[in-house]
Amino acid sequence: MTLIGETAGKPAGDIIKDATDASFAADVIDASREQPVIVDFWATWCGPCRQLGPALEKAVTAAKGAVKLVKVDIDANPAYAGQLRVQSIPAVFAFVDGRPVDGFMGALPESQVKAFVDRLAAQAKAGAGPSPADEVLEFARQALDEGDTATASRAYAQVLQAEPDNLKAIAGLARCYLKAGDRERAAEVLEMAGPEAKDPEIDSVRAAMALAEDAPSETAAFEKRLAADPDDHEARFELAKALGGHGQLEAAVDHLLAIIERDRDWNDGAARKQILTIFEAAGASSDVARQGRRRLSAILFS
């Protein structure tokens, strides 16, 4: 019989393992001083846990030993879950140098799980020097961050001339068109990646396009309603959609967190679903996503 964390006939060993309260210090705290350790707090009765677990295991296995995954059944081992104030599962924490440095809750899309693991793996791997394409991509990213979409577009196009299937260049060029307000050209560029492409940056641009397509064009009416009634969640939600669709992601997150803080289940959790789309659009390693996740966790675990 093949167990979780094993391949056929070959156990995953120390890369993926179960831990108890008694072994947590050695398996997580001590081990994280050598390499990042991801802790997955779960339970057998938890449906989202069964969805998240395989995605975590797949991403950790693909990292080829750069990170470890430790799974903790909170029913049998409640001590450390209590210390970390785990109130909802699945709950995932990344430990580095003996302390938690990042994490998330809930069953995230596989692309976000992979980006989370890849970011930790990058901290542990001794990377080779950047390739010429990587250097151009970094130059393009910096130009785009500074608002110079023309320079960024030329740099991404240069990479695509040499590597037509470079997903980072495809995502970057599509984002340039999206920032310029040309969703049609952005969609055409994304088609170069193909519908089956699995890449966090491609997924991020797709999420950004979804935000733009769903965004109201005007905000004045919603701002007026909020001024009259700060608890008008519908107006705040529509304002957040407008801001997010026009690239003002931090402001959109602020409004969505305000809704969640007042009524986390409003409109069947619409604010939480929208904020996850914004995190994906911003990129899992962005300040918007990292700080937003921490603020969201603080609200949900308070």
VENKA-V328687 format. One record per residue. PSI is psi as a letter, one per 40 degrees, with the letter a starting at -180 (* if undefined). OMEGA is omega in whole degrees, -180 to 180 (none if undefined). NEAR is the number of other C-alpha atoms within 10 Angstrom. Layout:
BEGIN
((PSI;OMEGA;NEAR) (PSI;OMEGA;NEAR))
END
This chain:
BEGIN
((h;179;6) (h;-179;10) (i;173;10) (h;180;14) (e;178;22) (i;167;16) (i;-176;10) (h;176;9) (e;-177;9) (h;-179;9) (i;178;15) (e;176;17) (b;-174;10) (e;-178;14) (d;177;20) (h;-178;24) (i;173;18) (i;179;17) (i;175;20) (i;175;18) (d;-179;16) (d;-177;11) (e;-173;11) (d;-177;20) (d;-179;15) (d;-174;11) (d;-175;21) (c;-173;26) (d;-180;19) (d;-177;17) (d;-178;18) (e;175;22) (e;178;14) (d;180;13) (i;-179;22) (i;178;29) (h;176;32) (h;178;27) (h;179;25) (h;175;27) (h;-173;25) (i;174;24) (i;-175;19) (d;-177;10) (e;-172;9) (h;180;12) (d;178;13) (d;178;15) (d;180;19) (d;176;15) (d;-176;16) (d;-173;21) (d;-180;18) (d;179;14) (d;177;19) (d;-178;23) (d;179;24) (d;-178;15) (d;180;20) (d;177;26) (d;180;19) (d;179;14) (e;171;19) (f;173;11) (e;-180;18) (d;176;21) (i;176;28) (i;176;29) (h;178;28) (h;-177;23) (h;-177;21) (h;175;22) (h;-173;17) (d;178;21) (d;-180;13) (d;-174;10) (g;-173;17) (e;-168;15) (d;-175;15) (d;174;17) (d;177;19) (d;180;11) (d;-179;8) (e;176;12) (f;176;11) (h;-179;19) (e;180;14) (i;180;15) (i;1;19) (i;175;24) (h;-174;21) (h;177;24) (i;173;19) (h;179;24) (h;174;24) (h;180;23) (f;172;16) (e;-179;18) (i;178;16) (h;-177;19) (e;-178;11) (i;178;17) (i;176;18) (i;177;20) (i;180;19) (i;-179;14) (g;180;21) (i;173;18) (i;-177;14) (d;-179;19) (d;179;19) (d;176;23) (d;180;21) (d;179;23) (d;178;19) (d;-180;22) (d;-179;26) (d;179;20) (d;178;12) (d;180;23) (d;-180;21) (d;178;14) (d;-174;14) (d;-175;16) (i;173;13) (g;-173;9) (i;174;8) (i;179;6) (i;-177;8) (i;175;10) (i;177;9) (d;179;10) (d;179;18) (d;180;14) (d;178;13) (d;179;18) (d;179;21) (d;176;16) (d;180;16) (d;-180;27) (d;179;24) (d;179;14) (d;-180;17) (d;178;20) (d;-179;11) (e;178;10) (e;-180;14) (g;-176;14) (d;-179;22) (d;179;14) (d;180;17) (d;-180;27) (d;-180;21) (d;-179;14) (d;178;22) (d;179;26) (d;178;19) (d;178;16) (d;-177;22) (d;175;18) (d;180;10) (d;-176;10) (g;-175;13) (e;-179;14) (e;179;14) (h;-173;16) (d;179;21) (d;178;20) (d;177;30) (d;180;26) (d;-178;24) (d;-180;27) (d;177;28) (d;180;28) (d;177;30) (d;179;28) (d;-180;20) (d;179;22) (d;178;19) (e;178;14) (e;-178;13) (g;-177;13) (d;-179;18) (d;178;12) (d;178;17) (d;179;24) (d;179;17) (d;179;12) (d;-180;19) (d;178;23) (d;178;13) (d;-179;15) (d;-177;20) (i;-176;11) (d;-177;8) (e;-177;6) (h;178;13) (g;-179;14) (h;-178;17) (d;-178;24) (d;174;24) (d;179;24) (d;-180;20) (d;179;23) (d;178;26) (d;178;21) (d;179;21) (d;178;26) (d;178;21) (d;177;16) (d;-178;22) (d;-177;22) (d;-175;15) (e;-172;13) (h;171;19) (i;-176;17) (d;-177;14) (i;-180;12) (e;-171;17) (d;-177;10) (d;-179;12) (d;177;19) (d;179;16) (d;178;11) (d;179;16) (d;178;17) (d;180;11) (d;-177;10) (g;-179;12) (e;179;13) (e;175;15) (g;-174;14) (d;180;22) (d;178;16) (d;-180;19) (d;180;24) (d;179;20) (d;176;22) (d;178;26) (d;177;28) (d;180;30) (d;-180;24) (d;-180;24) (d;-180;28) (d;178;24) (e;172;20) (e;179;19) (g;-169;13) (d;-179;22) (d;180;20) (d;178;14) (d;179;25) (d;180;29) (d;-178;14) (d;-179;21) (d;177;26) (d;178;19) (d;177;20) (d;-177;24) (d;-180;20) (d;-179;15) (d;-177;12) (g;-173;14) (d;-179;18) (e;-178;13) (h;176;14) (f;178;11) (f;177;9) (f;-176;13) (d;-178;15) (d;179;27) (d;179;20) (d;-179;11) (d;-177;19) (d;176;26) (d;176;19) (d;178;19) (d;178;28) (d;180;26) (d;179;27) (d;-180;28) (d;-175;23) (h;-173;23) (d;-177;23) (e;-178;16) (i;175;13) (d;179;13) (d;-178;19) (d;-177;22) (d;-179;18) (d;179;16) (d;178;20) (d;180;21) (d;180;14) (d;178;15) (d;180;22) (d;180;18) (d;179;11) (d;-175;15) (d;-177;15) (e;-178;12) (*;none;9))
END
